Amino acid sequence: MILYDSAPVTGPEHAADAMLQVQSFAARHADNPELPEVLAAFQAIPTISDDVRMTAVAKGLMPSYFADYWGREEEFAPLRASLRSAHISGLDENLSPHVVDDRADLGSLTVPTLVVVGRHDVICGVRWAEELHRLIPGSELLILENSGHFGHVEEPAAFSQAVTRFVTTTARNTQ
């Protein structure tokens, strides 16, 4: 199993950590004139109710999903321009936030697991990857130091080498 930019929980605890990561992102990019637009997109998240609004907010958030979006904007701008997102409600049948907490069950996993995270991921940051790694017996942890939520885009060689090594080693060990 490969858990990539994942968290074992949703809900208030996850949201609080994400807000800390957004604050860190804002501090790192305080001098960027586009920062207010990104922060406005975060504030617009509760207003999402359809695919059009989801796409607009996702495009607004895009710089925060990278370790250095603005330093590599020419490279990443086409991805941002072509982005399309689907709205999926996080509410249950009673219109309450659907909260997940899988931490109690992770210790029973027996499948080989690689946990991958970007150092600058604002959504499912290093805290969660370290927790997954600690709770899943025998798991491996890879932190992509120069990535946000899109490590496969920012550090494709490191990402693909780690995944290939993990899959190849795991396949050899299970034969």
Buried (B, 14 or more C-beta within 10 A) or exposed (E): EBBBBBBBBBEEBBEEBBEEBBEEBBEEBEEBEEBEEBBEBBEBBEEBEEEEBBBBBBBBBBBBBBBBBEEEEEEBEEBBEEEEBEBEEEEEEEEEEEEEEBEEEBEEBEEBBBBBBBBBBBBBBBBBBBBBBBBBEEBBBBBBEBBBBBBBBBBEEBBEEBBEEBEEEBEEEEE
